[in-house]
Amino acid sequence: MLFSFLIANDSTIDFKEYNSYKTLYIRSILESNPKLKIEALNGLIESSKKLGLDYKEYEDELRKLGKSFSKITKKNLKSNSKNLKKDISSNTHSKRVVLKSLSLKNGSITLQFNKPLKKDDIKNFSLSYKKKSIYKKIFDIKSIWPYAYREYRLKSVKKLKIAQFKKNILRVVLEDSKPIKLNYSIDKNLLKIYLNSHKTDKKVPLITTKSKKSNIYLNRYKKIIVIDPGHGGKDTGAIGYKRKREKNAVLAIAKKLYKELKRRGYIVYLTRNGDYFVTLRDRTKFANKKMANLFISIHANAAPNKSRYLSMKGVETFFLSPARSDRAKRVAALENKADLSSMSYYSKQSFLDFLNREKIIESNKLAIDVHKEVLYNLRKHFRGVKDGGVREAPFWVLVGTQMPSILIETGYITNPTEAKRLSNPYYQKLLAKGIADGVDSYFAKNL
């Protein structure tokens, strides 16, 4: 039965516990920590049993590690899971140095790490391109920067760049049109860089740049994202202006988003990468099997009748929740009809009753961040992009996912202007960039 795990759990153990062990499992792989993996697998097996989930793969992997499944009592399971999230965020088991924050004050740059630095951890050198009037001071630090490439514009120097240069090397670059004079000091977990300038850096605006392609290594914070291009194959989705088909537009957008997220260092999967039909059940199952951290479903909206083709437009972002408006219900019904038409009203309401509240809250946060960045990127280059808002709706493709999930209606394919834009590669690229920026923003706030 579809999403049977939602109603199979009669115990007090919920999905928060299960997801905590999933996070621990991913961490054990990234850290190559067999002991941690055994602990995570034991927890996944026990919590899966409680939730009615398939745990055979976990048992098989545990057996390959040469360990038999050890019984975990309900009391121990609850006690262990309670501390998992705290343990993960506090880096208790991590032996790596992680950059936690960066600040500027009175011409100095302070980088704060989670552990004390050693002199040997830092290499400092200079590069210059005199013909182009480019001078650089570079710091290579044995540490991790758990975010994507960042660039700042300062008063004392033209640019400050931060990126994960190699797997265990953080690179900080100061760039200016004149030779840069500086000193630096190490004070336990602080690296202070003093710029010999009379100018003061008070505010540091983040510059949105077309950065060079870089293989950003996100270490154990590396996230798994599943992108779901709606419809496909026999299910064309909405048919809009000049017979443009939703399934084609959203696949093109999804592929660009796939490339953009991969470029930023995420692990990314597509539920479909061609014109074929995938059931809503299989999309959800795929995301859960990949143990995704986020699920993003891409769609295009449609007006209910021709008389509203011109008036209805805009970008909307939805997260899963019992619908509160007729408009949300209409949009959800349009996207849900592919292969769930046989479900009764009672069955649908039963599923909604078992929605995980924590997942709804996280999905709402993700929707807000993504929606904001999508609008920002589109409006910089196209006029009249309407804000359709962040909304709640019961999209069944989101019901069975075990991670924060959103569905983006990228525009109205029935609106002549938006239909043309949705087929425009540049517009698609801006959409992809906006979604990726929103993902970055979400993880920066919710690591």
C-alpha positions in Angstrom: 0.0 0.0 0.0 1.3 3.5 -0.9 3.2 5.2 1.9 2.3 2.3 4.3 5.1 3.4 6.6 3.1 6.5 7.5 0.5 4.4 9.3 2.6 1.4 10.4 4.1 3.0 13.4 2.1 2.4 16.6 5.0 3.2 19.0 6.3 6.4 20.3 9.4 6.4 18.1 8.9 8.9 15.2 10.7 9.8 12.1 12.9 12.3 13.8 14.8 9.4 15.4 15.0 7.5 12.2 16.3 10.5 10.3 18.9 11.2 13.0 20.3 7.7 12.4 20.3 8.3 8.7 22.3 11.5 9.2 24.7 9.6 11.4 25.0 6.9 8.7 25.9 9.4 6.1 28.4 11.0 8.4 30.1 7.6 9.1 30.6 7.2 5.3 32.1 10.6 4.8 34.4 10.2 7.8 35.2 6.5 7.0 34.3 5.6 10.5 33.4 1.9 10.8 32.5 2.1 14.5 30.1 5.0 13.8 28.6 3.1 10.8 27.9 0.1 13.0 26.2 2.3 15.6 24.1 4.0 12.8 23.1 0.7 11.2 22.0 -0.8 14.5 19.9 2.3 15.1 18.4 2.2 11.6 17.5 -1.5 11.9 15.7 -1.0 15.2 13.9 2.2 14.3 12.9 0.8 10.9 11.3 -2.2 12.7 9.4 0.2 14.9 8.2 2.2 11.9 7.5 -0.8 9.6 10.2 0.1 7.1 12.3 -2.3 5.1 15.6 -2.8 6.9 17.1 -5.8 4.9 19.7 -3.6 3.2 20.9 -2.3 6.6 21.2 -5.9 8.0 23.1 -7.0 4.9 25.6 -4.2 5.2 26.0 -4.8 8.9 26.7 -8.5 8.1 29.3 -7.5 5.6 31.1 -5.5 8.3 31.4 -8.8 10.2 29.0 -7.7 13.0 25.7 -9.3 13.9 22.8 -7.1 14.8 22.9 -6.3 18.5 19.6 -5.7 20.3 19.0 -2.1 21.3 16.4 -1.6 24.0 13.7 1.0 23.5 15.2 3.0 26.4 18.7 3.0 24.9 17.4 3.9 21.5 15.5 6.9 22.8 18.5 8.0 24.8 20.9 7.7 21.9 18.7 9.4 19.4 18.1 12.3 21.7 21.8 13.2 21.6 22.5 12.5 17.9 21.5 15.9 16.5 23.5 17.7 19.2 26.4 15.4 18.7 26.4 16.0 14.9 26.2 19.8 15.1 28.9 20.1 17.8 31.5 18.1 15.8 32.3 16.0 18.9 33.7 13.1 16.9 35.3 15.2 14.1 39.1 15.4 14.0 38.9 18.1 11.3 39.3 21.8 11.7 36.2 23.7 10.5 35.9 27.4 9.8 32.9 28.5 11.9 32.8 32.3 11.3 34.4 35.3 9.6 34.3 38.9 10.8 35.9 42.2 10.0 36.7 45.1 12.3 39.0 48.1 12.0 41.0 46.8 9.0 41.4 43.2 10.3 39.9 39.9 9.3 39.2 37.3 12.0 38.6 33.7 11.1 37.3 31.6 13.9 37.7 27.8 13.8 36.3 25.0 15.9 39.7 23.9 17.1 43.1 25.5 17.8 45.3 26.1 14.8 49.0 25.3 14.5 51.6 27.3 12.6 52.1 24.4 10.2 48.4 24.4 9.4 48.8 27.7 7.4 50.7 28.5 4.3 50.9 32.2 3.2 52.2 33.3 -0.2 51.7 36.0 -2.9 50.8 36.1 -6.6 50.9 39.1 -8.9 49.9 39.9 -12.5 51.5 43.3 -12.9 50.3 43.8 -16.5 46.7 43.4 -15.3 47.3 45.2 -12.0 46.2 42.2 -10.0 47.9 41.4 -6.7 46.9 38.6 -4.4 47.7 37.4 -0.9 46.8 33.8 -0.4 46.3 31.7 2.8 46.0 27.9 2.4 44.7 26.5 5.7 44.3 22.9 6.7 40.6 23.1 7.4 37.1 22.8 6.1 34.7 25.5 4.9 31.3 23.7 4.9 29.6 26.1 2.4 30.0 27.0 -1.3 32.3 29.6 -2.8 31.9 33.1 -1.3 33.2 36.4 -2.4 33.1 39.7 -0.5 34.0 43.3 -1.6 35.9 45.3 1.0 37.1 48.9 1.4 40.6 47.9 2.3 41.0 45.5 -0.6 38.9 44.9 -3.7 38.0 41.3 -3.0 38.0 38.6 -0.3 37.4 35.1 -1.6 36.8 31.9 0.4 36.5 28.4 -1.1 37.4 24.8 -0.4 40.5 24.5 -2.6 41.1 20.9 -1.9 39.6 18.2 0.2 41.3 19.4 3.4 42.6 22.8 2.3 40.6 26.0 2.7 41.8 28.9 0.6 41.4 32.5 1.5 42.4 35.0 -1.2 42.8 38.8 -0.8 42.9 40.6 -4.1 43.6 44.3 -5.0 44.9 46.5 -7.8 48.0 47.4 -5.7 50.4 45.3 -3.7 48.9 44.2 -0.4 50.7 44.6 2.9 49.5 42.5 5.8 50.5 40.7 9.0 48.7 37.8 10.6 48.7 36.0 14.0 47.4 32.8 15.4 45.6 32.9 18.8 44.3 29.4 19.6 41.3 28.9 17.3 41.5 32.4 15.8 43.4 33.5 12.7 43.7 37.3 12.6 44.8 39.0 9.4 45.8 42.7 9.8 45.7 44.8 6.7 47.9 47.8 6.5 45.3 50.3 5.4 43.8 53.5 6.8 40.4 52.4 5.5 38.0 50.6 7.8 35.9 47.6 6.9 32.6 48.0 8.7 30.1 46.2 6.5 30.8 43.3 4.2 28.1 42.9 1.6 28.0 39.4 0.0 28.6 39.7 -3.8 26.6 37.4 -6.0 29.2 36.4 -8.6 29.5 34.2 -11.7 32.2 32.3 -10.1 34.5 30.0 -11.9 33.7 26.4 -11.9 35.1 24.9 -8.7 35.0 21.5 -7.2 33.7 22.5 -3.8 34.1 19.7 -1.3 31.5 20.0 1.5 33.1 17.4 3.7 30.7 15.7 6.1 28.2 18.4 5.6 27.9 17.3 2.0 24.2 17.1 1.2 22.2 14.8 -1.0 19.5 16.4 -3.1 16.9 14.7 -5.3 15.4 16.8 -8.1 12.0 15.7 -9.4 11.0 17.0 -12.9 7.2 16.6 -12.8 5.2 14.4 -15.2 6.9 12.8 -18.2 6.1 10.2 -20.9 2.4 9.6 -21.2 1.7 12.2 -18.5 2.4 15.5 -20.4 1.3 17.7 -17.5 -0.3 21.0 -18.4 -0.5 22.0 -22.1 -0.2 25.7 -22.5 0.4 28.5 -24.9 1.2 27.3 -28.4 0.9 23.7 -27.2 3.9 24.0 -25.0 4.1 21.0 -22.6 4.9 21.2 -18.9 6.9 17.9 -18.9 9.4 19.3 -21.4 9.9 22.7 -19.7 10.4 21.3 -16.2 12.9 18.6 -17.4 15.0 21.3 -19.0 14.9 23.4 -15.8 15.7 20.3 -13.6 18.7 19.4 -15.7 20.1 22.9 -15.4 19.5 22.8 -11.6 21.2 19.4 -11.5 24.4 20.9 -13.1 24.3 24.0 -10.9 24.0 22.0 -7.6 26.7 19.5 -8.7 29.0 22.4 -9.5 28.5 23.7 -6.0 29.5 20.3 -4.5 26.2 18.7 -3.7 25.4 15.0 -4.4 22.4 15.3 -6.8 20.0 12.8 -8.4 17.1 13.2 -10.9 14.0 11.1 -10.6 13.9 11.1 -14.4 16.4 12.4 -16.9 14.3 11.8 -20.1 10.8 11.8 -21.4 9.3 8.8 -19.6 6.7 8.3 -16.9 7.5 7.8 -13.3 4.8 7.2 -10.7 4.5 9.5 -7.7 5.1 6.4 -5.6 8.4 5.7 -7.3 9.6 9.3 -7.1 9.1 9.3 -3.3 10.7 5.8 -3.0 13.7 6.9 -5.1 14.3 9.9 -2.8 14.1 7.8 0.4 16.3 5.1 -1.1 19.0 7.8 -1.8 18.7 9.0 1.7 18.3 12.5 0.4 18.5 15.6 2.6 16.2 17.6 0.4 13.6 16.8 -2.3 12.7 19.4 -4.9 9.9 18.8 -7.3 9.8 21.1 -10.4 6.4 21.9 -12.1 4.7 24.6 -14.2 1.3 25.9 -13.3 -1.8 26.3 -15.5 -4.9 28.5 -15.4 -8.2 26.6 -15.1 -9.8 28.1 -18.3 -8.8 30.2 -21.3 -10.5 33.3 -19.9 -7.8 33.5 -17.2 -4.8 32.7 -19.4 -3.6 36.3 -19.4 -4.5 37.2 -15.8 -3.0 34.2 -14.0 0.8 34.3 -13.7 3.6 34.1 -11.2 6.1 31.8 -9.4 4.7 29.9 -6.4 6.5 27.6 -4.0 4.6 24.9 -2.1 5.4 22.8 0.9 3.3 19.8 2.1 0.5 20.5 4.5 -3.3 20.1 4.6 -4.5 22.8 2.1 -6.0 26.0 3.6 -7.2 27.6 0.4 -9.3 26.6 -2.7 -6.5 27.8 -4.9 -3.9 25.6 -3.2 -6.3 22.6 -3.5 -6.9 23.3 -7.2 -3.1 23.4 -7.9 -2.5 20.2 -5.9 -5.4 18.4 -7.6 -3.9 19.2 -11.0 -0.5 17.8 -10.1 -1.9 14.8 -8.1 -4.1 13.3 -10.8 -1.3 11.4 -12.6 -1.6 8.1 -10.7 -3.5 8.6 -7.4 -7.0 9.1 -8.8 -8.0 5.7 -7.3 -7.3 6.9 -3.8 -10.4 7.6 -1.7 -11.1 10.8 0.2 -10.8 8.9 3.4 -7.4 7.4 2.4 -6.0 10.8 1.5 -7.2 12.4 4.8 -5.6 9.5 6.7 -2.2 10.2 5.1 -2.5 13.9 6.0 -3.2 13.1 9.6 0.1 11.3 9.8 2.2 14.2 8.4 5.4 14.7 10.4 5.2 18.1 12.0 9.0 18.7 12.1 9.3 17.9 8.4 6.6 20.4 7.6 8.4 23.2 9.5 11.7 22.4 7.8 10.0 22.3 4.4 8.4 25.7 5.1 11.9 27.1 5.9 13.3 25.6 2.7 10.4 27.0 0.6 10.9 30.5 2.0 14.6 30.5 1.2 14.2 29.1 -2.3 11.3 31.3 -3.2 13.1 34.4 -2.1 16.2 33.6 -4.2 14.3 32.6 -7.3 12.4 35.9 -7.3 15.7 37.8 -6.8 17.5 36.1 -9.7 14.6 36.4 -12.1 13.7 40.0 -11.4 17.3 41.1 -12.0 16.9 40.3 -15.7 13.1 40.0 -16.4 10.3 42.5 -15.8 7.0 41.8 -14.3 7.9 38.5 -12.5 5.0 38.1 -10.1 5.4 36.8 -6.6 2.8 34.0 -6.1 4.0 33.4 -2.6 4.9 30.5 -0.4 1.9 28.2 0.1 0.7 25.0 1.7 -0.9 22.2 -0.3 -1.3 18.4 -0.1 0.9 17.3 -3.0 1.0 13.5 -2.8 4.5 13.4 -4.4 5.7 15.0 -1.2 3.7 12.9 1.3 6.1 9.9 1.5 9.4 11.8 1.5 11.3 11.5 4.7 13.2 14.8 4.3 12.2 18.5 3.8 10.4 18.7 0.5 9.1 21.5 -1.7 7.3 21.8 -5.0 8.0 24.8 -7.2 5.5 26.1 -9.7 8.0 27.9 -11.9 5.3 29.9 -13.8 2.1 29.6 -15.7 2.6 27.7 -19.0 -0.8 28.9 -20.1 0.3 32.6 -19.9 1.8 33.7 -23.2 4.7 35.6 -21.6 5.6 33.0 -19.0 5.2 30.1 -21.5 7.9 31.8 -23.7 10.1 32.4 -20.7 9.8 28.8 -19.5 11.2 27.6 -22.8 14.0 30.2 -22.8 17.3 28.6 -21.8 18.6 31.8 -20.1 15.4 32.0 -18.0 15.7 28.4 -17.1 19.3 29.0 -16.0 18.2 31.9 -13.8 15.5 29.7 -12.2 18.1 27.0 -11.5 20.5 29.5 -10.0 17.8 30.9 -7.8 16.8 27.5 -6.5 20.5 26.6 -5.8 21.0 29.9 -4.0 18.0 29.1 -1.9 19.4 25.7 -1.0 22.7 27.2 0.0 20.8 29.7 2.2 18.8 27.0 3.8 21.8 24.9 4.7 23.7 27.9 5.9 21.0 28.5 8.5 20.2 24.9 9.3 23.4 23.0 9.5 
